[in-house]
Amino acid sequence: MSNDPIHPALARLLLVLGLLLGAASATAAAADASMPAHLTLRIPSKVLAETRVVNVYVPPGYDGKAQTRYPVLYMLDGGENEDFPHLVDTLDGLIRAGGIPPMLLVGIENTERRRDMTGPTTVESDRQIAPLVGGSATFRQFLAEELLPQIRAIYNVNDEAAIIGESLAGLFVIETLFVQNDLFDTYIAIDPSLWWNAEQWWREAGTRLGGAVAIHARLFLASAGDSGGASAHFADALCRSPLADLRWTYTHHAKLRHASIYRKLEKGLLTEAFSGQAMSATACD
């Protein structure tokens, strides 16, 4: 993990000033009473030139004045009308049952999802999916320089951080693993849209992994039966160019569909990723 770009005390001061000036606000979320209690923060971003909404869940027993520090799971598509409700419910249930250690969940709500989740592409049909695409580098800068430091400054968290995403958000997870892998320790990509830019990360995996790059991380990759072979191709590239410090696993679920795989797999993936059990064997021949 990289060090905080700003000192925590300074970040707290800036946050307080921002609240007083109305630059940021926090409101208790009440949109869905069935969801575990959480806080909704509005964070002004200079990098993105817009205010971003994030939903923050803290585990049972969390005490901001105590010395205990917790890991953080950052989730893409993390709005209250997106995937946050079902993932926070699953995470909270696992924590309360003792299935995984207590951790925070930070859900990042979308504004221009297809802009933020995709990198540049040379494929014309890719560019037709939305008016704006190719903004992943800027969105990642927002995470690295603004969001993660804010969370570290406000909450009692340690250096352990994970990211989870599905579909185009899963593509962003894989891209981040390659281009800025020190942001997170654990990467969970559920049926990622690895077809983007003519399967760029399959084509480039060998070159990137065969160089001097060091990736100290864990990757959990899963694909659905109706999503083509891009994830399997990518897994094959990882098999052909192994890295000692990249621990990863890939599972293909032929009977699951892209539209439902997130909810079907999240409990098992969270358990495997955070329970302390050994990772499944890598699917290499």
N, C-alpha and C positions, 0 to 999 in steps of 0.2 A: 504494500500500500504506500502511496505517496504521502508526504507530510502535509499538514494543513497549510494552505497558501497564506492564511492570515492568523494572527494570534487569537486564541479563543476569547480572551478578555476584551480585545478590541472588537471582535465580532459581536459579542454580547452588547457592548456599548452601542455599536452601529444599529443593532436590531432594536434596542430600546428607543434610540433616536428615531428610527424609521417608524416605529409604532406611534410615537408621540406626534410625528409629522403627518401621519396618515399614509405613509408610503407602503406600509404593510399592515395587514390585519389578521387576526386569528378569531375564528368563531367555532363554537362547538357544533359538530355535525349532528343534524337531527332529521336528515332526509329519509332515513330508513331505520326505524326503531329496532329492527331485527339485527342490525349490524353491531358488532362490539363497539364500545365507546372509542372515539378517536377525535382528533383535532384537525380542523381544516385551516391551512396557512395559505396566505397569498403573498408570494415573494416576487418583488419587482426584479426583473432581469435586465441588466444593461447589455449583456451578450445577445439576448434574443429580442431586445427592445419591446418587451411585453411583460405583463404580470402573469406568473404561473401559479396555478393552484396545486397544492400537494396535501394529501391526507396522511396524517401521522397517527399510527397506533402504537401505544406503549403496552408492554405485557403486564399481567397481574403482578402486583407487588412493586412495580416501578416507583422509585422515590427519587425525585430530582435532587434532593439534598443529601442523598446517601453516596457512598463511595463506589457502589457496584456499577460496573459499566457493561453495556450490552452490545451484541452484534446488531447490524442493520441489514434488512432485506429491502432493496429498492425495486419497486415494480413499475414497469411501463404500462400504459393503458390503465393508470391508477385512479381514474375519476370515480365518483360515486355512481355514475351512470355507465361505467365501463366495467372493468374486471375487479375493482377494489372490493366490492361487497362479498363476493364468494371467496376470494383469496384470504381476506382478513378473517372471515368466519372459519375457514379451514385452519389457518395459522393459529388463531386463538384457541380453537379446540385441541390442536396438537399440544400446545404449550400447557393448557390446563390439565390435560391427561398425562403429562410427563413424557410425551413422545419425542419432543425436541426441547432444547434449552430455550429460556425466555429470550426474545429479541424484539426489536422495533420493526415495524413495516412502514415504509414511506412510499405512498402511491402517487405517481406523477400524472396529473390529468392532462389530456391532450388539448392542444389548440389547432395546430396544423399537423396531424399525425403523419401523413405520408411525406410531408416535408422533412420532419424530424427523424423519422425512422429509416430513411433511405440515403445511401450515398450517391455519388454521380453515376450516370449510366450512359452508355453509347447506344442502347437499344431503344428505338423509337417507340415501340409498344409500351415499354416501361414508363416513358414520359407521358403517356396518355392517361395514366391512372389518377392523376391529380394535377391541378394548375401549378403546384409547386412541389418539386421533389429535389432530392440531393442535398438536404441540409443537415445530415447526421453529424458532420464535424462540428458545426456550430452548436447543435444540441448537446453534444458530448462536452464541449467547452463549458456550457451552462452547468452541467453536472459537476465537472471537475473544479471549476473556479467559483461557483456560486452556491449550488444546492448542497453538495456534500459538506463544504465548510460551514454552512449555516446550520445543518443538522448537528455536526460535531460541536458547534459552539453552544447550541441551545440545550441539547440532550446529553445524558450520561451514556456515551457510546464508546466502544473500543475501536481498534483498528480493523476489525473483521467486517467486511462488507460484501454483500452478494447482490446480483441483479437477475431479474426474471422477466421474460417476455415471450410472447407468442405471435406467430405469423410475421408481419413486418417488424414488430417489436423484437421477435426472435432473431431476425436478420440483424438488427441493431446490436443485439447481444453478441452475436458472432463477430461482427465487424469490430466491436470494441475490444474483444479478446485479442484480435490481431493488431490493432493500431494503438491501443492504449491499455494494455492488459494490467497495468499496476493500479487501475482505478478500483478493481474488485478482486476478491479472492475466489469467489464462486460464481459461475456463469450458468444460468439455466435457460436453455433455448427450446421452446416447445413448438414443434412443427414450423421452424423458421422458413421464411420466404427466400430460400437460398437460390431460387431461380433468377433473382434480380441480377441485372447486368450480365446476362448470359452465364450464370453460375460463376460469378467472379471469384468467390472465395474457394470454390473447388479448383478453379484454374490456377489461382495464385497461391494456394496452400503450400504446395511443394517448394516453390521458390522462397516464400516467406519463412517456412519452417526449416528449410535447409540452410539458411544463412546463420548469422551470429545471434539471432533473436533468442531471448530467454523468456519463457512464459511460465511463471510460477503461479499456477491456478488450477482449479478444477472445473470441468465442463460436463454438464448433464444435457444431453441432446436426445430429443425424441421426435418421431415423425408419425403422421397418420397415413392411413391406407389410400386416401384419395388425393395425395399431394405430390405425386410424381417421385422421381428418384433423386432429386437434388441433395437431400440430406444424406442418403446412402452414398452418393458420390463423394460428398464432403468427408464422411466418415472414412471412406476408403483412402482419401488423400492423407488423413491423419494417420492411418495405419502405415502408409508408405513412407511417411516422414516423422517418425516418433521423436518426441522430446521427453527427456527424463523427468522434467519438472512439470509437465502438463499431464495431469491425471484426468481421464475422460471416459465417458461411457455413452453408448448410443443404443437406443432401442427403437425398433420399428413396430408399430401397432396396426396391423393390416385391417383389423375390424373397426378401428376408430376413425371418425371423420374429422376433418379440419375444424368444423364448426363446434365440435363438442370435446375435443381432445384436452383442452386446458382443464376443464372441470373434472374430467375423468382421471387425469394423471396428477393433479396438483398435490393431493395428499401423499401419494407415494413418493413423488419427487422431493417434496419438502422433508419427508421422513428420511429418505436416503441421503439427502444433502446435509442435513443438520443433526441427525440423531447420534452421530458418532460411529455408526456402523461402517464397515468396509464398503467401498464402492464396488459396484458390479464389475465383472471382468469386461475389459475393452473388447469390442466385437471385431477382432482382427483374426484372420485365418493364420 
